[in-house]
Amino acid sequence: MKWPALIAIALCIAVEAHAAQDLKTEVIAYREVDQLYSVDAVVEAVKQTTVSAQVSGRIVAINFDVGDRVKRGEVIVRIDEREVADAYAGSQAQIAQAQAALRNAQSIYERTRELFSQKFVSQAALDKALADYKAAQAQLEAAVALGSQAATVKSYATVVAPYSGVVAQRHVELGEMATPGKPLMTGFDPRDLRVSASIPQRELAAAKHSGAARVEFPALARTVTGGSITFLPAADAQTHTTRVRVNLPQSVVGAYPGMFARVHFSTGRAQKLVIPAAAVVRRSELTAVYVVSDGGAVNLRQIRPGEAAGETGIEVLAGLSPGDRIALEPATAAPLAAGATK
């Protein structure tokens, strides 16, 4: 081989060695971490509501669709209110009629009382005038009550959001006929979420003893510390499992009802071989890390991962030994790797 070629090879080796020295690495060792019991879970909304129609009528406006954010008090659906508006107008006319009758009865009673004081009318006439006056008062109160009821029914034609949230499902189309009890829209508050899981009875005591839980979201590649834990006071008669709910912090961006999650309960402490989860490379069926030798060579080595350990770690069951040095930044280590999988 000619000298220029040898010099070029030497320069490449020197550049690769220098680049390997610049890699951020970590020597792995056994660490005392939590012994975890893990169970599959699903994300739920603490506030999830299906808004239904309370009056009959044709749907004339739908202001929001699935995925839209709605503020509390905003109009989401309008129902044709002509029928209930006519009933409301009739109740207002009855109120006006009752008010006029009350004024007339009051005038008659006052005149009769004046004539009675002058001995021009009998006690019976005064009693009748007083009874008519009280009856008119009662009729007005009844008309006002009916008017209030008609106003309430009229307001049902305008359906508003009970709280701020996101529309999860729309059950009607424009022009459809609404009837009392018919679902219109389903929404939830994305700021108030929890996960729900089923725990076998044999693991229930350990989960209760832990007092805390961490929630992993594989789709988001994120693990968070859960909030308050609620164990439902009943078990499923067929599966003999108990439902447990773990509240989530509001900082879990991207989580939504129905998403898969995994809950980890701490049941004790154990020595495990742990590496940072960010150092793991996943390619199809391959799970590996970049191992840096004492001489600076970088190789891709397959591992068998275990459970999550801590907030950012993962247990290694096979493929690595204490004292191995791994690259913490796979993207930087990839161009330096020899390409062989050990």
Backbone torsions as a table, in degrees:
resi	resn	phi	psi	omega
1	MET	NA	139.1	-177.0
2	LYS	-75.3	155.4	-178.2
3	TRP	-58.7	-42.5	179.5
4	PRO	-58.2	-39.0	179.5
5	ALA	-66.8	-41.4	178.7
6	LEU	-63.4	-39.7	179.0
7	ILE	-64.0	-40.5	179.9
8	ALA	-64.5	-42.2	178.7
9	ILE	-63.5	-42.2	179.9
10	ALA	-63.1	-40.3	178.9
11	LEU	-64.3	-41.2	178.9
12	CYS	-62.5	-42.9	179.4
13	ILE	-63.2	-39.5	-179.7
14	ALA	-66.6	-40.3	179.2
15	VAL	-64.4	-43.3	-179.5
16	GLU	-65.9	-38.4	178.7
17	ALA	-64.9	-41.0	178.2
18	HIS	-65.2	-40.5	178.5
19	ALA	-64.9	-37.9	178.3
20	ALA	-64.3	-35.4	178.1
21	GLN	-65.8	-28.4	-179.4
22	ASP	-80.9	-8.5	179.9
23	LEU	-66.6	142.7	171.9
24	LYS	-82.6	119.0	-176.0
25	THR	-126.9	170.9	178.1
26	GLU	-150.8	134.7	175.7
27	VAL	-85.8	122.7	-174.6
28	ILE	-85.4	151.7	-179.8
29	ALA	-155.6	167.2	176.4
30	TYR	-70.2	138.1	178.8
31	ARG	-130.9	150.1	175.9
32	GLU	-84.7	115.5	-177.0
33	VAL	-131.6	173.4	179.9
34	ASP	-68.2	139.7	169.7
35	GLN	-85.5	121.7	-169.3
36	LEU	-110.1	145.4	165.0
37	TYR	-112.0	122.9	-174.1
38	SER	-112.7	145.2	-179.6
39	VAL	-145.3	142.1	178.3
40	ASP	-70.3	148.0	-176.7
41	ALA	-145.6	173.1	177.7
42	VAL	-135.4	144.2	-179.6
43	VAL	-78.4	135.7	177.7
44	GLU	-127.2	156.0	173.1
45	ALA	-94.3	129.9	176.2
46	VAL	-66.0	-41.0	176.0
47	LYS	-107.5	105.3	174.2
48	GLN	-137.8	122.9	-171.1
49	THR	-131.2	139.1	170.0
50	THR	-106.2	114.0	-179.1
51	VAL	-85.4	129.3	-177.8
52	SER	-117.5	159.6	177.6
53	ALA	-73.7	146.8	177.2
54	GLN	-116.4	-6.1	176.5
55	VAL	-135.7	162.6	176.7
56	SER	-89.8	146.5	178.1
57	GLY	159.4	165.4	179.2
58	ARG	-82.6	139.9	179.4
59	ILE	-76.7	120.7	-175.1
60	VAL	-108.6	-12.0	179.8
61	ALA	-155.8	135.4	172.0
62	ILE	-127.7	109.9	-169.8
63	ASN	-91.9	-12.5	-178.3
64	PHE	-137.9	157.7	179.4
65	ASP	-129.9	179.2	-177.9
66	VAL	-59.2	132.2	179.7
67	GLY	93.2	-14.3	-179.7
68	ASP	-74.4	145.6	174.7
69	ARG	-90.7	134.5	-176.0
70	VAL	-123.4	136.6	175.2
71	LYS	-92.3	153.2	-179.9
72	ARG	-59.2	132.4	178.0
73	GLY	90.6	-9.1	178.2
74	GLU	-73.4	146.3	-179.5
75	VAL	-77.1	123.5	-179.7
76	ILE	-103.3	-33.7	-179.9
77	VAL	-143.5	142.0	173.0
78	ARG	-118.7	135.1	177.5
79	ILE	-110.9	142.1	179.0
80	ASP	-54.0	120.3	-172.5
81	GLU	-105.9	13.7	-175.5
82	ARG	-62.8	-40.4	-179.4
83	GLU	-66.1	-47.6	-179.6
84	VAL	-72.0	-27.1	177.0
85	ALA	-67.3	-38.3	176.6
86	ASP	-63.7	-40.7	178.0
87	ALA	-64.3	-37.8	178.6
88	TYR	-67.2	-41.2	178.2
89	ALA	-63.8	-39.3	177.3
90	GLY	-63.3	-38.4	178.9
91	SER	-67.4	-34.7	177.5
92	GLN	-68.2	-35.2	176.9
93	ALA	-66.7	-38.8	177.2
94	GLN	-65.0	-35.9	176.9
95	ILE	-64.2	-44.5	179.3
96	ALA	-62.3	-41.0	178.6
97	GLN	-64.1	-42.1	179.8
98	ALA	-67.0	-35.5	177.4
99	GLN	-65.3	-41.6	178.5
100	ALA	-65.0	-41.5	178.5
101	ALA	-63.8	-36.8	179.3
102	LEU	-67.4	-42.1	179.2
103	ARG	-62.3	-40.2	179.5
104	ASN	-66.3	-44.0	179.6
105	ALA	-65.1	-35.5	178.4
106	GLN	-66.5	-41.0	178.8
107	SER	-63.5	-44.3	179.6
108	ILE	-61.8	-43.2	-179.1
109	TYR	-64.0	-42.2	-179.1
110	GLU	-66.1	-39.8	177.6
111	ARG	-66.3	-42.2	179.7
112	THR	-63.9	-39.1	179.3
113	ARG	-65.0	-37.3	177.8
114	GLU	-67.7	-42.2	179.0
115	LEU	-67.2	-34.9	179.1
116	PHE	-66.0	-37.5	178.4
117	SER	-65.5	-24.0	178.5
118	GLN	-96.3	8.3	177.4
119	LYS	66.7	27.2	179.5
120	PHE	-93.4	-18.8	179.3
121	VAL	-130.0	162.2	-177.5
122	SER	-86.4	171.0	176.4
123	GLN	-63.9	-35.0	179.4
124	ALA	-62.8	-40.1	179.0
125	ALA	-64.6	-40.1	178.2
126	LEU	-65.1	-42.3	-179.9
127	ASP	-63.0	-39.4	179.3
128	LYS	-65.3	-41.6	-179.9
129	ALA	-64.2	-39.3	178.6
130	LEU	-66.9	-40.2	179.1
131	ALA	-65.0	-41.1	177.9
132	ASP	-63.5	-37.6	179.9
133	TYR	-64.7	-46.0	179.7
134	LYS	-66.8	-35.7	177.3
135	ALA	-64.7	-39.0	178.1
136	ALA	-65.9	-37.9	176.1
137	GLN	-62.3	-43.9	179.7
138	ALA	-64.1	-38.9	178.6
139	GLN	-64.4	-38.1	177.8
140	LEU	-65.9	-43.3	178.9
141	GLU	-61.1	-40.5	178.3
142	ALA	-65.6	-40.2	179.4
143	ALA	-65.8	-38.9	178.2
144	VAL	-64.9	-41.0	178.6
145	ALA	-62.6	-43.4	177.8
146	LEU	-64.7	-36.4	178.2
147	GLY	-66.0	-39.9	177.2
148	SER	-63.9	-40.4	177.9
149	GLN	-64.2	-41.5	179.3
150	ALA	-65.9	-36.3	178.1
151	ALA	-66.4	-39.0	178.3
152	THR	-64.7	-45.2	178.8
153	VAL	-62.3	-38.5	178.9
154	LYS	-62.9	-37.2	-179.8
155	SER	-67.9	-23.3	179.9
156	TYR	-67.2	-16.9	178.7
157	ALA	-71.2	-19.0	176.0
158	THR	-107.9	108.1	-175.6
159	VAL	-94.0	122.5	-177.8
160	VAL	-114.4	161.0	-179.9
161	ALA	-75.2	129.3	-179.5
162	PRO	-72.5	-22.4	176.8
163	TYR	-158.9	166.3	179.5
164	SER	-73.3	138.3	-178.7
165	GLY	-177.8	-158.5	-177.8
166	VAL	-123.1	138.4	176.9
167	VAL	-74.4	120.6	-179.7
168	ALA	-95.0	-30.9	-177.0
169	GLN	-156.8	140.6	175.0
170	ARG	-113.1	126.0	-172.6
171	HIS	-100.7	-7.4	-174.7
172	VAL	-132.1	164.9	176.0
173	GLU	-121.8	159.3	179.0
174	LEU	-61.0	131.3	179.4
175	GLY	94.9	-11.2	177.7
176	GLU	-69.7	161.4	179.1
177	MET	-92.3	125.5	177.2
178	ALA	-95.0	141.1	175.7
179	THR	-130.0	154.5	-179.9
180	PRO	-55.0	127.6	-178.8
181	GLY	94.5	-9.1	-179.1
182	LYS	-75.3	126.8	179.1
183	PRO	-63.3	139.2	179.2
184	LEU	-109.7	-56.3	-179.5
185	MET	-145.9	151.2	173.6
186	THR	-118.6	132.6	-179.9
187	GLY	-139.4	165.9	178.4
188	PHE	-146.1	161.2	177.8
189	ASP	-95.5	111.2	-176.7
190	PRO	-71.5	-11.1	179.8
191	ARG	-84.5	-9.3	-175.4
192	ASP	-129.2	88.1	-176.5
193	LEU	-120.7	163.0	176.0
194	ARG	-150.4	166.6	172.9
195	VAL	-114.9	148.2	-178.7
196	SER	-126.3	133.4	-178.5
197	ALA	-139.6	162.1	176.9
198	SER	-111.9	126.3	-176.9
199	ILE	-112.9	129.8	175.6
200	PRO	-62.1	153.1	-176.4
201	GLN	-61.8	-32.0	-178.3
202	ARG	-68.5	-22.1	-179.4
203	GLU	-102.3	-3.2	-172.7
204	LEU	-65.4	-42.8	-178.0
205	ALA	-62.9	-42.5	179.6
206	ALA	-65.4	-40.0	179.3
207	ALA	-65.3	-40.7	178.0
208	LYS	-66.3	-35.2	-178.5
209	HIS	-70.0	-27.2	-176.8
210	SER	-62.5	-40.8	178.2
211	GLY	74.9	-6.7	179.6
212	ALA	-151.0	159.9	-179.4
213	ALA	-149.3	149.0	172.3
214	ARG	-113.7	142.0	-175.0
215	VAL	-114.3	124.8	-179.6
216	GLU	-105.0	135.9	176.5
217	PHE	-116.0	95.0	-177.9
218	PRO	-57.7	-37.3	-178.7
219	ALA	-67.4	-27.5	-179.8
220	LEU	-98.2	-5.9	-176.3
221	ALA	53.4	48.1	-174.9
222	ARG	-146.0	144.9	175.7
223	THR	-127.7	132.6	-178.0
224	VAL	-126.6	159.0	175.2
225	THR	-84.1	125.6	-178.4
226	GLY	-74.3	163.4	178.4
227	GLY	-92.3	-138.1	-177.8
228	SER	-64.0	146.7	-177.8
229	ILE	-115.1	133.6	178.3
230	THR	-123.5	122.6	174.9
231	PHE	-99.9	118.3	-179.0
232	LEU	-66.1	138.8	-173.0
233	PRO	-82.0	36.8	178.5
234	ALA	-154.9	152.1	179.6
235	ALA	-114.1	154.2	176.4
236	ASP	-72.8	127.9	-174.7
237	ALA	-68.7	-23.5	-177.5
238	GLN	-92.4	-45.1	-177.4
239	THR	-94.6	-13.2	-178.6
240	HIS	57.2	38.6	176.3
241	THR	-114.8	157.4	179.9
242	THR	-115.7	135.3	179.6
243	ARG	-79.4	138.1	176.7
244	VAL	-129.1	139.1	179.8
245	ARG	-118.5	132.4	178.6
246	VAL	-121.5	118.1	179.2
247	ASN	-71.1	145.6	-178.5
248	LEU	-105.4	148.9	172.9
249	PRO	-70.4	158.9	-178.2
250	GLN	-72.8	-7.6	-175.6
251	SER	-84.3	1.9	-178.8
252	VAL	-81.8	87.0	-179.5
253	VAL	-77.8	131.6	178.7
254	GLY	101.1	-12.1	177.7
255	ALA	-80.0	145.5	-179.9
256	TYR	-153.0	159.0	-177.9
257	PRO	-57.1	137.9	-179.0
258	GLY	93.5	-11.5	-179.4
259	MET	-70.1	143.2	177.6
260	PHE	-74.7	140.2	176.7
261	ALA	-144.2	172.7	177.6
262	ARG	-137.5	129.2	-178.5
263	VAL	-102.6	131.3	179.3
264	HIS	-114.2	119.3	176.5
265	PHE	-101.6	133.1	178.4
266	SER	-82.4	118.7	-178.1
267	THR	-111.7	5.1	179.6
268	GLY	159.3	-166.5	179.6
269	ARG	-122.9	146.5	-179.2
270	ALA	-153.6	156.3	176.0
271	GLN	-86.2	122.8	-179.6
272	LYS	-136.6	153.2	174.0
273	LEU	-84.6	111.2	-170.4
274	VAL	-120.7	138.4	174.4
275	ILE	-127.7	158.9	175.9
276	PRO	-64.8	135.6	-179.5
277	ALA	-63.0	-28.5	-179.1
278	ALA	-67.8	-18.0	-178.9
279	ALA	-83.7	-9.4	-175.8
280	VAL	-81.2	135.6	177.0
281	VAL	-108.3	128.1	178.9
282	ARG	-119.3	118.0	178.8
283	ARG	-130.1	102.4	-177.7
284	SER	56.3	-116.7	-179.3
285	GLU	-87.4	-3.7	-175.4
286	LEU	-93.1	131.6	171.8
287	THR	-122.5	121.8	-171.2
288	ALA	-150.5	173.4	172.9
289	VAL	-137.3	160.8	175.0
290	TYR	-91.9	120.4	-178.8
291	VAL	-103.0	132.1	-179.6
292	VAL	-106.2	121.8	-179.6
293	SER	-79.0	172.6	178.6
294	ASP	-63.0	-29.5	179.1
295	GLY	-83.3	-3.3	178.2
296	GLY	98.8	-1.8	179.0
297	ALA	-72.0	141.7	-178.1
298	VAL	-113.2	125.5	179.8
299	ASN	-131.1	145.5	176.2
300	LEU	-87.5	122.8	-176.4
301	ARG	-123.4	130.0	179.6
302	GLN	-73.4	141.3	178.4
303	ILE	-131.2	164.9	172.9
304	ARG	-114.0	105.8	-176.3
305	PRO	-78.2	155.9	175.2
306	GLY	-113.8	-136.7	-176.8
307	GLU	-82.0	163.0	173.0
308	ALA	-65.3	144.8	-179.6
309	ALA	-131.9	114.8	-177.0
310	GLY	71.8	-166.4	-177.0
311	GLU	-74.1	-34.5	-172.4
312	THR	-129.7	7.4	-176.2
313	GLY	-104.4	168.2	176.7
314	ILE	-145.1	140.9	-179.4
315	GLU	-77.2	143.8	175.7
316	VAL	-111.5	120.4	-178.9
317	LEU	-90.7	-29.7	-179.2
318	ALA	-159.0	153.1	176.4
319	GLY	110.3	-21.7	-179.7
320	LEU	-132.2	158.9	177.7
321	SER	-130.7	155.4	176.0
322	PRO	-56.6	135.7	-177.9
323	GLY	100.5	-16.8	176.0
324	ASP	-65.8	143.6	178.3
325	ARG	-105.8	127.2	-178.1
326	ILE	-119.1	153.5	176.8
327	ALA	-81.3	135.2	-178.9
328	LEU	-87.7	-14.6	-178.6
329	GLU	-122.7	90.2	-177.2
330	PRO	-56.7	-36.1	-178.1
331	ALA	-63.6	-34.2	178.5
332	THR	-78.4	-33.8	-176.8
333	ALA	-78.2	-25.2	-174.1
334	ALA	-56.7	-46.4	-179.2
335	PRO	-65.1	-18.5	-177.5
336	LEU	-95.1	-8.1	-173.9
337	ALA	-71.3	149.6	178.6
338	ALA	-75.5	-15.9	176.9
339	GLY	93.9	-12.1	-179.7
340	ALA	-86.9	142.6	176.0
341	THR	-105.6	119.9	-177.3
342	LYS	-104.2	NA	NA
